[in-house]
Amino acid sequence: MKKYRPQLFFAAAAIVGLVTSFLIIDWLRGAELRRAAEAAISVTSTAEVIVAKGELAWGTKLTPEMLQVVNYPANALPDGYYKSIDELQDAVLLQDVKANEPILRSRLTSGKDVGTGVAAVTDPTKRAMSVKVDEVIGVSGFIKPGDHVDVMVTIDESTKAQNPVAKMILGNLKVLAAGMQYEKSGTEKDPKPVQVMTLEVDIEEAEKLALASTQGKLRLALRNPLNNEKVLTKGANVASLLSSFRPKAVGNKDAQPEYRVELIKGADRKEIKF
């Protein structure tokens, strides 16, 4: 028995080592599985978010039939989302919303008496005013609700229209609506489309816009949304237009400067050049 004692100790140590190794490997696998399960649970955790069933235009007053509840990943919820359709009672869209797009607080106005359409999206301290503009020069094809524009007017100062003046009269106005209306002019039988813009203005701006629309032709200049600079201009007329980019007169570098002296003697005056 004593002869085989070292071999028995060696075998026992080997068995203990194997068992310990299997236990460690099993524990590591279990820890990895637990981490994977926790990650899966965090990914699959969801929250209810209110979205639009279909495309909705700005100015629309929301009703339960327009909305639905969907589940969003809890770790990817948008800022300002709604959890309940009841929270959106009497809310009006300030911007267009696509189908299945979340309804966010930043895109809504609320109030039972706010109305719909342009009235709903107009600042309570301002007014909505519609004017006809030139379709081509006013870049109206690129202007949409929510954009900001400057307003220019061209007015004939004389009855013979010999000295027209163009002037920037209003700056950084918000566009509330853009559309077409059909009008007849002169003896034309068929009405032609006319571009109409609805702008958000205060009382003083409304007065200027009303006068400009009756006394001249309006043009719109589209602004970059990041540009809030206020610019005052002198306006332009035919004389200033034709004088712009005029080449400067080039003098003779070799010519000697001319000096003039006026000699006064009593009532006599005499000019001497040298």
Secondary structure as the mmCIF struct_conf table of DSSP 4:
data_model
#
loop_
_struct_conf.conf_type_id
_struct_conf.id
_struct_conf.beg_label_comp_id
_struct_conf.beg_label_asym_id
_struct_conf.beg_label_seq_id
_struct_conf.end_label_comp_id
_struct_conf.end_label_asym_id
_struct_conf.end_label_seq_id
HELX_RH_3T_P HELX_RH_3T_P1 LYS A 2 TYR A 4
HELX_RH_AL_P HELX_RH_AL_P1 ARG A 5 THR A 44
STRN STRN1 THR A 46 ALA A 52
BEND BEND1 LYS A 53 GLY A 54
STRN STRN2 LEU A 56 LEU A 56
TURN_TY1_P TURN_TY1_P1 TRP A 58 GLY A 59
HELX_LH_PP_P HELX_LH_PP_P1 THR A 60 THR A 60
STRN STRN3 LYS A 61 LYS A 61
HELX_LH_PP_P HELX_LH_PP_P2 LEU A 62 LEU A 62
HELX_RH_3T_P HELX_RH_3T_P2 PRO A 64 MET A 66
STRN STRN4 LEU A 67 PRO A 73
HELX_RH_3T_P HELX_RH_3T_P3 ALA A 74 ALA A 76
HELX_LH_PP_P HELX_LH_PP_P3 LEU A 77 PRO A 78
TURN_TY1_P TURN_TY1_P2 ASP A 79 GLY A 80
STRN STRN5 TYR A 81 TYR A 81
BEND BEND2 LYS A 83 LYS A 83
HELX_RH_3T_P HELX_RH_3T_P4 ILE A 85 LEU A 88
TURN_TY1_P TURN_TY1_P3 GLN A 89 ASP A 90
STRN STRN6 VAL A 92 LEU A 93
BEND BEND3 LEU A 94 GLN A 95
STRN STRN7 VAL A 97 VAL A 97
TURN_TY1_P TURN_TY1_P4 ALA A 99 ASN A 100
HELX_LH_PP_P HELX_LH_PP_P4 GLU A 101 GLU A 101
STRN STRN8 PRO A 102 PRO A 102
HELX_LH_PP_P HELX_LH_PP_P5 ILE A 103 ILE A 103
STRN STRN9 LEU A 104 LEU A 104
HELX_RH_3T_P HELX_RH_3T_P5 ARG A 105 ARG A 107
STRN STRN10 LEU A 108 THR A 109
TURN_TY1_P TURN_TY1_P5 LYS A 112 ASP A 113
BEND BEND4 THR A 116 THR A 116
TURN_TY1_P TURN_TY1_P6 GLY A 117 GLY A 117
HELX_RH_AL_P HELX_RH_AL_P2 VAL A 118 VAL A 121
BEND BEND5 THR A 122 THR A 122
TURN_TY1_P TURN_TY1_P7 PRO A 124 THR A 125
BEND BEND6 LYS A 126 LYS A 126
STRN STRN11 ARG A 127 VAL A 133
TURN_TY1_P TURN_TY1_P8 GLU A 135 VAL A 139
HELX_RH_3T_P HELX_RH_3T_P6 SER A 140 PHE A 142
TURN_TY1_P TURN_TY1_P9 PRO A 145 GLY A 146
STRN STRN12 HIS A 148 ASP A 156
BEND BEND7 GLU A 157 SER A 158
TURN_TY1_P TURN_TY1_P10 THR A 159 LYS A 160
BEND BEND8 GLN A 162 ASN A 163
STRN STRN13 PRO A 164 GLU A 183
TURN_TY1_P TURN_TY1_P11 GLY A 186 THR A 187
BEND BEND9 LYS A 189 ASP A 190
STRN STRN14 LYS A 192 VAL A 201
HELX_RH_AL_P HELX_RH_AL_P3 ILE A 203 GLN A 215
BEND BEND10 GLY A 216 GLY A 216
STRN STRN15 LYS A 217 LEU A 222
HELX_LH_PP_P HELX_LH_PP_P6 ARG A 223 ASN A 224
TURN_TY1_P TURN_TY1_P12 PRO A 225 LEU A 226
STRN STRN16 ALA A 236 ASN A 237
HELX_RH_AL_P HELX_RH_AL_P4 VAL A 238 SER A 243
TURN_TY1_P TURN_TY1_P13 SER A 244 PHE A 245
HELX_LH_PP_P HELX_LH_PP_P7 ARG A 246 GLY A 251
TURN_TY1_P TURN_TY1_P14 LYS A 253 ASP A 254
BEND BEND11 ALA A 255 ALA A 255
HELX_LH_PP_P HELX_LH_PP_P8 GLN A 256 GLU A 258
STRN STRN17 ARG A 260 LYS A 265
TURN_TY1_P TURN_TY1_P15 GLY A 266 ALA A 267
STRN STRN18 ASP A 268 LYS A 273
#
